[in-house]
Amino acid sequence: MQKQRIAKVWVDDNNVFAQTTNGNTASYPFSMWKKLADGTPQQRQDFYLTYTGIHWRQLDEGLSFEGMFSYSGKGQRTTTEDSYYWET
């Protein structure tokens, strides 16, 4: 599988989204993770990106880009979990 670079990550009231540079978009509902489901909107907005995923320091929760795209049916899991990546 060719690696895909993450261009944008955002949240709304119910989901977190990631979009690749070629326009593929995937999402996870916050309801899948208790810490995210119980977080305030401000806590959910307070995330940072790592090479392979998203982390919410205040909520002590992290999600991988690869897992998100796999869950959305738009990718496959690999042993290295870096087929979707973010870098500045």
N, C-alpha and C positions, 0 to 999 in steps of 0.2 A: 504494500500500500504506500502510495506517495504521501509524504507529510503535508499537512495543511496548516497554514499559519492563521492564528486567531487575530482578527482585526478589531473586534468590538465585543464588549461584555456589558450587559445592563440587567437591571432587575425591575420588576413591577410589583404590585401588591401580592402576587401569587407565585411568581416564577423567576428563575434566573435564566438568561439567554446568552448564547455565544454565537458569533458570526465569523466565518472565515473570510479571507481576502477574496475568495471567488464567489462569495454570497451565500454559501450554505449556512443555515441557521438551525440551531438545536436548543432545547430548553429542558429544564427540570422543574417540576412543581416543588415549592418549598415544603409542601405537606409530606414529602417522602422522608424528610429528616426532622426529627423532633426539635432539635436546637434551632433550626431555621424556621420551622413552623411557629415556634414559640417566641421568636425574636421580634423586636419592634421594627417598624419600617426603617427607622434610622440605623439600627444595627445591621439590617440586611443591606443597606446602601453602603455601609462601611466595610468594603472588601478590598483585597489587593490581589494582583495576579502574579502567579509564579510561572515558570516555563511550562508546566504541565497542567495547571489548574487555577482554581479560585479559592481564596481562603478568607474566612471571616474571623479575625482575631478576637473580637468581643464575644463571639458565640462559640469559639473553639471548634470550628467546623471547616472542612475543606472538601472540594469536589474536583474531580479530574475532567478535563475537556474530553478526553477519549471516552470516559464513561457516559458523559452527556450525549455525545454524538452516537454512541452505541445504543443507548437507551432510546434515542429518537429514531433509530433505524437507519441512520445516515453514515454509519461507520462500524468498524469492528475493533474489538479489543486486541491489543498486541501484548507481548511479554514485556516490552519496555515502556508502554503507556505514554509514548511521546509522538504518536502519529498526528496529533493535534497539539500545536504549541503556540506560546505567546513569547514574544521578545520585543524589547523596545528598539 
